[in-house]
Amino acid sequence: MKELKVKVSITLDADVVQQIRVLAEQDDRSVSQYINMVLRKHLKDEKDQP
C-alpha cells in the first residue's frame, strides 16, 4: 500500500531553497522528494543517536 502524503507549507530562507534546488536537480529528484529524503535521513540519524 502506498504511503499517504500530507501537504505542508513552510517558510525557508532563499539561500537554503536555492541550494536545495541545485542538490535536488543533481540527484534527479523534485525539490519535494529531495526535502523528504533529507528529513528522513535526519530523523533516522537522530533516532540512532545514544
C-alpha positions in Angstrom: 0.0 0.0 0.0 1.3 3.4 -1.0 2.2 5.8 1.8 0.0 8.8 2.4 1.3 12.2 1.6 0.4 15.3 3.5 0.8 18.8 2.1 2.5 21.3 4.3 3.6 24.8 3.9 6.9 26.1 5.3 8.9 29.2 5.0 12.6 28.8 4.2 15.5 31.2 3.6 16.0 31.9 -0.1 19.6 30.7 0.0 18.5 27.4 1.5 15.9 26.9 -1.2 18.4 27.7 -3.9 20.9 25.1 -2.5 18.1 22.5 -2.2 17.1 23.1 -5.8 20.6 22.6 -7.0 21.1 19.4 -5.0 17.7 18.0 -6.0 18.5 18.6 -9.7 21.9 16.9 -9.3 20.1 13.9 -7.7 17.4 13.9 -10.4 14.7 14.5 -7.8 12.0 17.0 -7.3 12.5 19.5 -4.6 9.8 17.9 -2.6 11.3 14.4 -3.0 14.7 15.7 -2.0 13.5 17.5 1.1 11.6 14.4 2.1 14.7 12.3 1.7 16.9 14.7 3.7 14.3 14.9 6.5 14.0 11.1 6.7 17.8 10.7 6.9 17.9 13.4 9.6 15.2 11.7 11.6 16.9 8.3 11.3 20.2 9.8 12.4 18.5 11.4 15.4 16.8 8.2 16.4 20.2 6.3 16.2 21.9 8.8 18.5 22.6 7.4 22.0 
